[in-house]
Amino acid sequence: MDRKKKEFKRVFNRLLPDIIKQLWDLLEDEDRRIWTRTWILRRTVLGATNSLFNGLQSEDPKEFKALLRMTVERFETLLENITPYIQRQDTILREAIPAKVKLQVTLSYLAAGISYRYLQAFYRVSRSAISVFIPEVLDAIVNYLELYVRIPDHNEWQEIEDGFRTRWNFPGCHGAIDGKHVLIDAPPNSGSEYFNYKGSNSIVLLAVVDHDYCFRYLNVGANGRNSDAGIFRQSSLRHSLENNLLPKGGFLVGDDAFALKTYLLKPYSGTNLTTTQKIFNYRLSRARRIVENGFGILASRFQIFQRRIPTDVDTTDKIIRASCALHNWLRKTSSSTYFRRGCVDEEDTDSGTITEGSWRRELINNLPNITDHNTNYAGRVARDLRNKYAEYFSGPGAVPWQNRMIN
C-alpha cells in the first residue's frame, strides 16, 4: 500500500504544475474561456464533423470533395499521415480537439476563406483554439507533402523540358515564371511596410510552374512595398537562377515584367514587330500561359486568396506554401477530379481561338500581378538567344497554325 501511495504521489506531483498552469490560463485569458460555452460543448453531436461531413463521406462524396477540395480517399490519406503531428492528448480539464476536426477546419479555411468566427460556429471550436492549431496543421501539411514542392532533380528537369517541347512546342523551356501579390491585412505597427502600388497591403509570391501546372519553385514573403524590380532582384529565385538552378542551356519563360536573361526569355516589346518577332511572342505566350493558369487554378480552388488574408505574416506564409503543396499533390494524385475538363485555357489551332478556363469565371478577385521588373538593357548573349529561337520558330521549328494565331 505504501508503494502505491508513493507512486500516486509521484504521478500527482508531476502533473500538478500542468494542472495549475491550465487553471491559471483559463482565469487569465478571457478568450480561452469560450470553450465553456454550452453550445460549443455540443461539438461532438452538432459540430460539422459529425453532423455533416461524416454523412457526406458515405452519402454524397462529391459534395464532400466540393467543400474540402479533395476526395474522401485523399482526405483520409492526408489525415492518417499528419495526425501524429497535430493530435494532442486529453487533459483532466478538457478533451483534446480531434485531428480530424482540425484538418477539416483548416481545409475549410483554405477552400472558402471564411472567418474564424464562422468556422467557430460551423465546427463548434473556439476561435482562440482555431488560431493556434491552423498554423500547426499547415506546417504538418507542408512537411508531409514536401516531395511535391521541391527543386526538380536531373530526370525531372528533363521531363519538364520534354513536356514544354512536346505539349507546348517550346524546346529548351524548363518552366514558366510569374509573381503575384497576396493581399493581407496590414500587420500591427507595420506602417507602409507592406503597402503596394495597387493601394493595398500584400506579400509577394514568385513561382516557377512546370508543363503540367505544378509549382516547382516558390519564393514567398517579400513585402508588397518593395519595388517589383527589387522583389525579383533580391529573391532567392533569382539567386538560384544565377547559380545554375536550371540544366545547362535551359531557361524559363516570363512576361514583359521580367528582364531578358539567358535563363529567362521574354516577349519582344513594341508595336512595329516583324512577323518573326510576332510568331516568337505567340509561341512564348502559349508556353507562358501555363503559369497564369496555375495561379488561376490555385486561387479558384483555395478561395482564401480571393480576399485579404487577416492572419499574421508568418501564418500567411504557411497558407501559401500549404496551398501550393496541396495543389501539386492533388494535381498528381487526383488529376481527373482536381482538374475538371475545361478548367484551364484551351486553344483551337484550327480556328485560331482560345477558350478561357473556367477558373477565370469562378474568380471574384484574381491575385494582382507584379509589374515591370524590366530595365531596358539586355545582354547581347540573351538577345542573341531570343533571336535564335525567333528564327527557329519561323523556320524548322514552325507549327502549322502559328500564322493564323498572329493575324
C-alpha positions in Angstrom: 0.0 0.0 0.0 2.8 2.4 0.8 4.4 1.7 -2.6 1.0 2.6 -4.3 0.8 5.8 -2.3 4.3 6.8 -3.2 3.6 6.1 -6.9 0.3 8.1 -6.8 2.2 11.0 -5.1 4.9 10.9 -7.7 2.4 11.0 -10.6 0.4 13.7 -8.9 3.4 15.9 -8.2 4.5 15.5 -11.8 1.0 16.5 -13.2 0.4 19.3 -10.6 2.3 22.1 -12.4 0.4 21.4 -15.7 -2.9 21.4 -13.9 -2.1 24.7 -12.1 -0.9 26.2 -15.4 -4.1 25.2 -17.2 -6.3 26.6 -14.5 -4.3 29.9 -14.4 -4.5 30.2 -18.2 -8.3 29.8 -18.1 -8.6 32.5 -15.5 -6.1 34.9 -17.1 -7.2 34.7 -20.8 -10.8 35.6 -21.5 -10.7 34.0 -24.9 -9.8 30.7 -23.6 -13.0 30.5 -21.5 -15.0 30.4 -24.7 -14.8 26.6 -24.7 -17.0 26.5 -21.6 -19.9 28.0 -23.6 -22.7 25.4 -23.7 -23.2 25.4 -27.4 -19.5 24.7 -28.1 -19.5 21.8 -25.7 -22.0 20.1 -28.0 -19.3 19.8 -30.8 -19.4 16.0 -30.7 -23.1 15.9 -31.6 -23.7 19.2 -33.5 -20.3 20.2 -34.9 -19.9 20.0 -38.7 -17.6 16.9 -38.5 -20.3 14.7 -37.1 -23.4 16.5 -38.2 -22.4 17.0 -41.8 -19.1 15.6 -43.1 -19.4 12.1 -41.7 -22.7 11.8 -43.6 -21.3 13.3 -46.7 -18.4 10.8 -46.7 -20.8 7.9 -47.3 -23.8 9.5 -48.8 -22.5 12.3 -51.0 -18.8 12.1 -51.6 -19.0 14.7 -54.5 -20.3 17.3 -52.1 -17.6 16.3 -49.6 -15.0 17.0 -52.3 -16.6 20.3 -53.3 -16.4 21.6 -49.7 -12.9 20.4 -48.8 -11.3 20.3 -52.3 -10.4 16.7 -52.2 -11.9 13.2 -52.4 -12.7 11.2 -49.2 -9.8 8.9 -50.1 -7.3 11.8 -50.4 -8.6 13.3 -47.1 -8.2 10.0 -45.2 -4.6 9.7 -46.6 -3.7 13.2 -45.5 -5.3 12.8 -42.1 -3.6 9.5 -41.4 -0.2 11.0 -42.2 -0.4 14.2 -40.3 -2.4 13.0 -37.2 0.8 12.2 -35.2 1.9 15.8 -35.5 -1.4 17.6 -34.7 -3.2 15.4 -32.3 -2.9 16.4 -28.6 -3.6 14.4 -25.5 -6.7 14.8 -23.4 -6.2 16.6 -20.1 -8.0 16.5 -16.8 -9.8 19.7 -17.7 -10.8 19.1 -21.3 -10.8 16.7 -24.2 -8.3 17.4 -27.0 -9.8 18.5 -30.3 -9.6 15.5 -32.7 -7.1 15.7 -35.5 -9.9 15.1 -38.0 -11.7 18.3 -36.8 -8.5 20.3 -37.0 -7.9 19.2 -40.6 -11.4 19.9 -41.7 -11.4 23.3 -40.2 -8.1 24.1 -41.9 -9.2 22.9 -45.3 -12.5 24.8 -45.0 -10.5 27.9 -44.2 -8.3 27.4 -47.3 -11.2 26.4 -49.6 -13.7 29.2 -48.6 -11.6 31.8 -46.9 -14.3 32.3 -44.3 -13.6 33.9 -41.0 -12.6 32.2 -37.7 -16.0 33.3 -36.3 -17.9 31.4 -38.9 -15.6 28.4 -38.5 -16.2 28.6 -34.8 -20.0 28.4 -35.3 -19.8 25.7 -38.0 -17.5 23.3 -36.2 -18.1 24.4 -32.6 -14.5 25.1 -32.0 -13.4 28.3 -30.3 -11.7 31.0 -32.3 -8.7 31.0 -29.9 -8.2 27.3 -30.5 -8.5 27.7 -34.3 -5.9 30.5 -34.3 -3.5 28.2 -32.5 -3.9 24.9 -34.5 -4.4 26.2 -38.0 -0.6 27.1 -38.3 0.3 23.7 -36.8 -1.9 21.9 -39.4 -0.4 23.9 -42.2 3.1 23.1 -41.1 2.2 19.4 -40.9 0.7 19.5 -44.5 3.8 21.2 -45.9 6.1 18.7 -44.2 4.1 15.7 -45.3 3.9 16.9 -48.9 7.5 18.3 -49.2 8.3 16.0 -52.0 5.6 17.6 -54.1 7.1 21.1 -53.9 10.9 20.8 -54.3 13.5 21.7 -56.8 13.5 19.1 -59.6 16.4 16.6 -60.0 18.1 16.0 -63.3 15.5 13.5 -64.5 12.6 15.7 -63.5 14.1 18.7 -65.3 14.3 16.6 -68.4 10.7 15.5 -68.0 9.6 19.2 -67.7 11.6 20.2 -70.8 10.1 17.3 -72.7 6.7 18.5 -71.6 7.2 22.0 -72.9 8.8 20.7 -76.1 6.0 18.2 -77.0 2.9 19.8 -75.4 3.6 23.5 -75.8 6.1 23.4 -78.7 8.8 25.3 -76.9 12.1 23.3 -76.7 14.6 24.2 -74.1 12.0 25.7 -71.7 12.2 24.4 -68.2 9.3 26.3 -66.6 7.2 29.5 -66.7 7.8 32.2 -64.1 5.4 34.8 -62.7 4.7 36.7 -59.5 1.6 37.7 -57.6 0.7 40.0 -54.8 -1.1 38.0 -52.0 -3.4 40.6 -50.2 -3.2 40.8 -46.4 -4.4 43.0 -43.6 -1.6 45.3 -42.5 0.2 43.9 -39.5 0.0 46.0 -36.3 2.6 48.8 -36.3 3.8 48.0 -39.8 3.1 51.4 -41.2 3.6 51.3 -45.0 5.9 48.3 -45.0 3.6 46.1 -46.9 1.7 48.8 -48.9 1.9 48.1 -52.6 1.4 50.0 -55.9 -2.3 48.9 -56.0 -3.1 50.8 -52.8 -3.4 47.6 -50.6 -1.1 45.6 -48.4 0.5 42.4 -49.6 3.3 39.9 -49.6 4.7 38.6 -52.9 4.7 35.0 -54.2 7.2 34.4 -57.1 6.8 30.9 -58.6 8.0 28.7 -61.4 5.3 26.4 -62.8 6.1 23.3 -64.9 4.4 22.0 -68.1 1.7 20.3 -66.0 0.5 23.3 -64.0 2.5 22.3 -60.8 4.5 24.8 -58.7 8.2 23.7 -58.8 9.9 26.6 -57.1 8.4 29.1 -54.6 9.8 32.4 -53.3 7.4 33.7 -50.6 7.3 36.7 -48.3 8.7 39.8 -50.0 7.0 42.9 -48.7 4.5 44.4 -51.1 6.1 47.8 -50.6 9.3 46.7 -52.3 9.7 47.8 -55.9 8.8 45.0 -58.2 12.2 45.2 -59.8 13.7 44.8 -56.4 11.5 41.9 -55.5 12.9 39.7 -58.2 16.4 41.1 -57.9 16.6 40.3 -54.2 14.7 37.0 -54.4 16.2 33.6 -53.7 14.8 32.5 -57.0 17.0 35.0 -58.9 20.0 34.0 -56.9 19.3 30.3 -57.7 18.9 31.1 -61.4 22.2 33.0 -61.4 23.8 30.0 -59.8 22.8 27.2 -62.2 19.4 26.2 -60.9 18.5 25.0 -64.4 20.3 22.5 -66.5 22.9 23.8 -68.9 21.2 25.7 -71.8 17.8 25.7 -70.0 15.7 28.7 -69.5 12.3 29.9 -68.1 9.7 31.9 -70.0 8.1 35.0 -68.5 6.1 38.0 -69.5 7.3 41.5 -70.2 7.6 42.3 -66.5 10.9 40.4 -66.3 14.3 41.4 -67.7 15.6 39.4 -70.6 18.3 37.0 -69.4 20.0 33.9 -70.9 18.0 31.9 -68.3 14.7 33.9 -68.8 13.2 34.6 -72.2 10.5 37.3 -72.5 8.5 38.7 -75.5 9.7 41.3 -77.9 8.2 44.6 -76.8 6.9 47.4 -79.1 4.2 47.7 -81.8 6.2 47.6 -85.0 7.2 44.0 -84.8 8.3 41.8 -87.6 6.3 38.6 -88.5 9.2 36.6 -87.0 9.0 38.5 -83.7 5.2 38.2 -83.6 5.5 34.4 -84.1 8.0 34.2 -81.3 5.8 36.2 -79.0 2.9 33.9 -79.8 4.9 30.8 -79.1 6.2 32.2 -75.8 2.8 33.3 -74.7 1.5 29.8 -75.4 4.1 28.3 -73.1 3.8 31.1 -70.5 0.0 30.7 -70.2 0.8 27.6 -68.1 1.9 29.7 -65.1 -1.1 32.1 -65.5 -3.4 29.0 -65.4 -1.5 27.5 -62.5 -2.1 30.6 -60.3 -5.7 30.8 -61.5 -6.5 27.2 -60.5 -4.8 27.8 -57.2 -6.9 30.9 -56.4 -10.1 29.3 -57.6 -9.7 26.1 -55.6 -8.4 27.8 -52.5 -10.5 30.9 -52.2 -8.6 32.2 -49.3 -6.6 34.0 -52.0 -9.7 35.9 -53.3 -9.8 38.3 -50.3 -7.4 39.9 -47.9 -5.9 37.3 -45.6 -6.3 38.5 -42.0 -3.7 36.3 -40.3 -0.2 37.4 -39.2 2.5 37.3 -41.9 4.1 34.0 -40.7 0.7 32.2 -40.9 0.1 33.8 -44.3 3.4 32.4 -45.5 2.3 28.9 -44.2 -1.1 29.3 -46.0 0.6 30.0 -49.3 3.1 27.1 -49.0 0.4 24.6 -47.9 -2.0 25.6 -50.6 0.7 25.2 -53.3 1.7 21.8 -51.9 -2.0 20.7 -51.8 -2.4 21.9 -55.4 0.6 19.9 -56.6 -0.4 16.8 -54.6 -4.0 16.8 -55.9 -2.9 17.5 -59.4 -0.5 14.5 -59.4 -2.7 12.1 -57.4 -6.2 13.1 -58.3 -5.8 14.7 -61.7 -9.2 13.8 -63.1 -11.1 15.1 -60.1 -9.0 18.2 -59.2 -8.7 19.4 -62.8 -12.1 19.2 -64.4 -12.4 19.4 -68.2 -12.4 23.0 -69.3 -10.9 24.4 -66.1 -7.8 25.6 -67.9 -7.4 27.7 -71.2 -7.8 25.6 -74.3 -6.6 26.5 -77.8 -8.3 25.6 -81.0 -5.5 25.7 -83.5 -7.8 25.2 -86.5 -9.9 28.3 -85.8 -7.3 30.3 -84.0 -9.4 30.8 -80.9 -8.7 30.4 -77.2 -11.4 29.2 -74.8 -10.8 30.6 -71.4 -10.6 28.1 -68.5 -13.5 28.0 -66.0 -11.2 29.4 -63.3 -11.4 32.8 -64.9 -15.2 32.9 -64.4 -15.0 31.4 -60.9 -12.7 34.0 -59.6 -14.2 37.1 -58.0 -10.8 38.7 -57.4 -7.7 37.3 -59.1 -4.3 37.7 -57.5 -2.8 41.0 -58.6 0.2 40.8 -60.9 3.6 42.1 -60.1 4.6 44.9 -62.5 7.6 45.7 -64.6 10.9 44.3 -63.4 12.5 45.3 -66.6 15.4 47.5 -67.3 15.8 48.4 -71.0 19.2 46.9 -71.0 19.6 43.2 -72.0 22.9 41.5 -72.6 24.0 40.6 -76.1 24.0 36.9 -75.4 20.4 37.0 -74.1 19.3 39.0 -77.1 21.1 36.5 -79.5 19.4 33.6 -77.7 15.9 35.1 -78.2 16.7 35.9 -81.8 17.9 32.4 -82.4 14.6 31.0 -81.1 12.6 33.5 -83.1 14.3 32.3 -86.3 13.9 28.7 -85.3 10.1 29.2 -84.8 9.7 30.8 -88.2 11.9 28.1 -89.8 12.4 24.4 -88.9 10.5 24.7 -85.6 7.3 26.2 -87.1 3.9 24.8 -86.3 1.2 24.7 -89.0 -1.3 27.1 -87.2 1.0 29.8 -85.9 0.5 32.3 -88.7 -3.3 32.2 -88.1 -2.8 33.0 -84.4 -0.9 36.3 -85.1 -3.3 37.7 -87.6 
